[in-house]
Amino acid sequence: MDIKREIKELKKEMNAVILAHNYQRGEVQDIADFVGDSLGLSFEAARTAAEVIVFCGVHFMAETAKILSPAKTVLLPDLGAGCPMADMIDAEKLRGLKAAHPKAKVLSYVNTSASVKAETDYCCTSANAVKVVQGALMDEEVIFVPDKYLAAHVSKQTGKEFIVWNGYCPTHVKITGADILKAKEAHPGAPVLTHPECTPEVNALADEVLSTEGLIRYAKASPANEFIIGTEVGIIHRLKKENPSKRFYPASDLAVCPNMKLTTLEKVLASLKEGKFEITLSEEIINKAKGSIDRMLEFV
């Protein structure tokens, strides 16, 4: 049987929903019920009647889905699909930082483990971090983990200074200012769209600095026909699919996340057949971590 058909039949039989992040392989995006950013996908899954969530992404994303749907079975097709940036901070390190700054509130990027979210006052995404800061934290001392470049972007937008952890996305830092200038020379007039996880040097050269979903919306609404895309190259599959008459050029062909590319159709099928790899979290971690997400939602 064709693997895509087998996945479709098993999914129906198991009452499962398949989620794929924007950075996944094109063929994985194509078999998903929902394609999007990590938190948005978790909310989509929580709203469905599905009993099983197959998260084609990385480990922290599957954990977030479990936090928002604790009664559902959450599967990650490749247990080795981690996030180097999320791994740069853990609960013990964060507790140490909190002890050094006892009056500070903690703002954690969604790209963190469940145990870090459990130590967090407010969660945020690259799309809503500015709103969370403006709504809740302008008059507070704030620890921002783990991405120093997202922190720099939010600081520029709000004028707020943070206690910043020295974390970053190894994929986004592969995009350089020289890459942007070269792409602009090759495609004059094409808007440059970059992600907040890029370096300040790169984002200073952009026309727009956007989350993945913000980038998708901008490309669809813009009258421009060509775009330079400064984020992980997997998103170009969705951009082309949703905008067939427009052209999209990666700012750098090196901006490939190896962890995002670990998930294959074969692994999705195996995940459905064998129930692997199931994400489990303690009730305490789920409740504490969900609190940081709930507090975020008060402002977005």
Salt bridges, closest charged atoms under 4 A:
GLU6 OE2 - LYS273 NZ 3.07
GLU9 OE2 - ARG5 NE 3.27
ASP30 OD1 - HIS237 NE2 2.91
ASP30 OD1 - LYS241 NZ 2.69
ASP33 OD1 - LYS11 NZ 2.83
GLU44 OE2 - ARG47 NH2 3.77
GLU63 OE2 - HIS59 ND1 3.73
ASP78 OD2 - LYS267 NZ 2.53
GLU119 OE2 - ARG95 NH1 3.01
GLU119 OE1 - LYS98 NZ 3.00
GLU141 OE2 - HIS101 ND1 3.70
GLU197 OE1 - HIS172 ND1 3.11
GLU213 OE2 - ARG238 NH1 2.69
GLU232 OE2 - LYS261 NZ 2.59
GLU242 OE1 - LYS220 NZ 3.24
GLU242 OE2 - ARG238 NE 2.71
GLU274 OE1 - LYS276 NZ 3.26
GLU284 OE2 - LYS288 NZ 3.09
ASP294 OD2 - LYS290 NZ 3.00
